[in-house]
């Protein structure tokens, strides 16, 4: 989990001041292709990011929702960084096929919501979720978890032939997503 470039392509995070001065920058990736698609901050100033990875190592930390890569072409991945850029925790997110995380949002109460799409029929939904069965083609993914990245609600969203764009937003009043 090096802040240095380490794969074919790594995601990167850079923090700037309000006037545009760079404070720090770092890579976030493993041994293959890693792409970051979205970021958000929480009330403590921590930076939360998500994207897609084909790296089989160099992603998950000791505190991870999913410690091992499971995809064919990609898994989603996400991480949380301190305001100074130090990695706090990171995880894979996906099943046995191709999965992506395209959007992340953090509530004021520090619940992490991620959205994406995928082909996997396993390791996505949890018992009691709105949709627990893979229906075919690309399906939307929506997951909510606490900041320790232990998933507590995860669902798939039925879509028409890849219609899910994988976007998410948090409603600041009422706690809706």
N, C-alpha and C positions, 0 to 999 in steps of 0.2 A: 504494500500500500504506500508506494513512494510518491512524493509530490513531484517527481521527475518524470519526463516522458519515458514510457516503458513498453509501448506496444506498436502495432501497425498504425493506429490512430487512437489518440486519447482525448477524452473530454477535458475541458479546462475551465477554471473559475478564476475570475479576477475581481478584486474589490477596489472601487474608486471612491474618492471623496466627492462631495457635492459639486466641487469646482472642477472635477475631472482628473485629479492627480491620482495615479495608481498607488494604492497602499500595498498590495501584494497580489500574487498570481500563483496558481499551482495547477498541475495536471491531476486528473482523477480517472484512472484506468488501470487495466491489467495487461495481459500478455498478447492481446489481439486488438480488435476494432471496438472502440468505445465512443459513444456519442451522447452528449447531454442535450436534452430538449427543453427542460423547464427548470425554474428555480423559484424559491419563495423564502422569506425570512419569518422567524417567529418573534415573539415579544422580547426574548432575551438577546436577539441579534444573531442567533444561529442561522446558518444558511442551509437550506434543504434543496437538493437537486435530484433529478431523475433523468433516465434515458434508456438506451439499449446497448447491450454489450454482447460480443462473441468471445470475450476473454474467459478462459476456464480457470484462471487463477488471478490473484491480485486485486480482487474486488471486496469480498466479504471480510468483516472484522469479527472479533470474538462475540460481539453482541449483534446477531443478524437474524432476520426473519428466515432467510434461506441461505445457508452457508455454502452450498455447492451449485455450480452451473448445471442447468438441466436441459437447455434448449438444443435445437438442431442448428439454426442459424443465429439465434439471439435469445437472450433473456432480458427482461427489464432489469434495471439496477437503480438504486437510490442511495443517497448518503446524507449525513448531517455533519456540518463543519462549524467549529467555533467561530466567533467574529474575527479572530486573527488568522483563519484559514486552516487550523489544525483539524484533521479528520477526527470526528467523535465516534461514528459508527456507519457502517455501510452494509448493503445486502443485495443479493440477487433477488429477482421476483419473476417466476415463470415456471412452466411445466416442461414436458418432454418435447414440445415443438417450438415454433417461433413466437416470441412474445415481446412487446415493446411497452414502455411507460413513456407517455408523451406529455404529461402534465402533472404538477404537484401543487398542492395548496395546504397551508398550515393554519389551523384555527387559533384564536387567541388562547385557548386552553391547551395548545400544543398537540392536538390530534393531527396526524399526517393523513392526507387524502391523496391518493395517486389514481390516475386514469390512464388507460392505454387500450391496446387491442392485441389479440393473439389468436393462435391456432391450437393451443394446448388444451387437451381434454382432462388434464390432471393438474393438481397443485395450484389451482387458481381459486376456486370457490371454497367456502367454508359451510359447514352444516347450518341450516337455518337462513341462508342468504336468499335474496329475492330470486335468483336463478342459479342453480347449482350444477346444471348439466350443460355441457358443450353442445351447441346445436349445429355446428358446421360452419365453414368459411371463417373469415375473421369475425371475432366477437369482441365487443367492448369489455373492458376490465375496469372495475371500480373497487378500490380497497381503502379501508380506513384502519389506522393502527396508532398505538401510543408511541411516544418518542423513543421507547426502548426497542421499537420495531418488532414487537410480538403482535402479529396480526390478530385482530379480534372480530372484524367483519370484512368479508371479501365476497364479491359477487361477479358474475359475468352478465353482460347486457346483450340480449338478443338484437342482432342487427341484420340488415339486408345486404348481403354480398359485400361486406367491407365498408358499410356506410358509417361506422363509428369513427369519429375523428380523434377520440381520446382526449378531449378537453375537459377541464374541471375548474370550478370556481367555488369559493366558500362565501356563504352569506354571513356577514358579521353579526347580524341580529337574528336570533332564533336558532343558530347553529346548523342551518341547512347547508347542503352541498348541491 
